[in-house]
Amino acid sequence: MALGFTLEQVAGMAPGVFTAEVMQAIAEELAQLSPMAASDLPVPPKLTLWQRLLARLASWRARRASQR
């Protein structure tokens, strides 16, 4: 559930941890990161047949569990 939260939303749940100074420091560090072009990303490894089947099974089970 919290995976979709923004940093500001998480900070609201822990104001003692994410003070204004901490949030400013995080913003400054993030501003120093340079974006990466898609062409610079490594090529993902090819999955074997069994790995693909396991991934599909896990996805299917997750969808099924969320519908309950």
C-alpha positions in Angstrom: 0.0 0.0 0.0 2.7 2.5 0.9 4.7 1.8 -2.3 2.6 4.4 -4.1 3.1 7.1 -1.5 5.1 10.2 -2.2 7.8 11.2 0.2 5.6 14.0 1.5 2.9 11.5 2.4 5.3 9.3 4.2 6.8 12.3 6.0 3.3 13.2 7.2 3.2 9.9 9.1 6.5 10.4 10.8 7.0 14.1 11.3 9.6 13.5 14.0 11.8 11.7 11.6 11.2 13.7 8.5 11.8 17.2 9.8 11.9 20.2 7.5 15.8 20.0 7.5 15.7 16.3 6.6 13.3 16.9 3.8 15.4 19.8 2.5 18.6 17.6 2.6 16.7 14.8 0.7 15.6 17.4 -1.9 19.1 18.7 -2.4 20.5 15.2 -2.8 17.8 14.2 -5.3 18.5 17.4 -7.3 22.1 16.2 -7.7 21.1 12.9 -9.4 21.3 13.0 -13.1 18.5 11.2 -15.0 19.4 8.1 -16.9 18.4 7.6 -20.5 16.6 4.4 -21.3 19.5 3.5 -23.7 21.9 3.6 -20.8 20.0 1.0 -18.8 21.3 -2.6 -18.9 19.4 -5.2 -20.9 17.4 -7.3 -18.5 18.3 -11.0 -18.5 16.2 -13.5 -20.5 14.0 -15.6 -18.3 13.8 -19.3 -18.8 10.5 -21.0 -19.4 10.2 -22.0 -15.7 10.9 -18.5 -14.5 8.3 -17.1 -16.9 5.8 -19.7 -15.7 6.5 -18.9 -12.0 6.2 -15.2 -12.7 2.8 -15.7 -14.3 1.6 -18.0 -11.5 2.7 -15.4 -8.9 0.9 -12.6 -10.8 -2.3 -14.8 -11.2 -2.3 -15.6 -7.5 -1.8 -12.0 -6.5 -4.7 -10.9 -8.7 -6.9 -13.7 -7.4 -6.1 -12.7 -3.8 -6.9 -9.1 -4.4 -10.3 -9.9 -5.7 -11.4 -11.6 -2.5 
